[in-house]
């Protein structure tokens, strides 16, 4: 397991040391109807698996944007070459700034949910328990730096066998079952593939595309980049920008509103 160089040098960034200019950013309320009730009634028997690693919701979550959904491979850790999969903890190589980014979201009071398609299980390359072990080790690493993921969810099925393989909504439904406060209208999806962006768009989330390594992009990545509401070079860049767009409305409650560029 390779630790990010930035962590070895300096540890997590202190939120009080961040200087973010908010005056030049446009503000717009994020609109969209909640799908939680509708989706909860449509859950199917073939659903996704999760690691059981969850954290209690922080009651001080700011109003509108409350949950950030993260794809895993290519966003949090290095994506393997096309056709290969992360099968064990030793192959899980964190991308620079990933731990810092998750810590920043935690400190901002936002729920962090990691969702991923794990087709390698259906292909017999590794097991669901192998994935849970990777997620548990990652959670322990995060906790060592004062950060955490609220829930990990993954689809173990092959294509066309379930309702939980992104872009289908099963992973969202499972997260809602564990965290009833989640709504699509109050969520952001950050991913690096067309299935990630399509997943978020179908549900009505704000979507953010991570460029990542151009040599390891999945087919359709360029289309995903064009469809996404926001585009970034890394997760930490995305998180810093999203938090910079935070807009406090009133003195008693705050909402995080995203000023989206015109398409």
HELIX and SHEET records of a PDB file:
HELIX    1   1 UNK A    5  UNK A   10  1                                   6    
HELIX    2   2 UNK A   15  UNK A   17  5                                   3    
HELIX    3   3 UNK A   36  UNK A   40  1                                   5    
HELIX    4   4 UNK A   89  UNK A   91  5                                   3    
HELIX    5   5 UNK A   98  UNK A  107  1                                  10    
HELIX    6   6 UNK A  119  UNK A  122  1                                   4    
HELIX    7   7 UNK A  128  UNK A  144  1                                  17    
HELIX    8   8 UNK A  170  UNK A  178  1                                   9    
HELIX    9   9 UNK A  184  UNK A  186  5                                   3    
HELIX   10  10 UNK A  194  UNK A  203  1                                  10    
HELIX   11  11 UNK A  214  UNK A  216  5                                   3    
HELIX   12  12 UNK A  221  UNK A  227  1                                   7    
HELIX   13  13 UNK A  235  UNK A  244  1                                  10    
SHEET    1   A 7 UNK A  49  UNK A  50  0                                        
SHEET    2   A 7 UNK A 151  UNK A 155 -1                                        
SHEET    3   A 7 UNK A 111  UNK A 117  1                                        
SHEET    4   A 7 UNK A  67  UNK A  70  1                                        
SHEET    5   A 7 UNK A 187  UNK A 191  1                                        
SHEET    6   A 7 UNK A 206  UNK A 210  1                                        
SHEET    7   A 7 UNK A 230  UNK A 232  1                                        
SHEET    1   B 2 UNK A 246  UNK A 247  0                                        
SHEET    2   B 2 UNK A 255  UNK A 256 -1                                        
END                                                                             
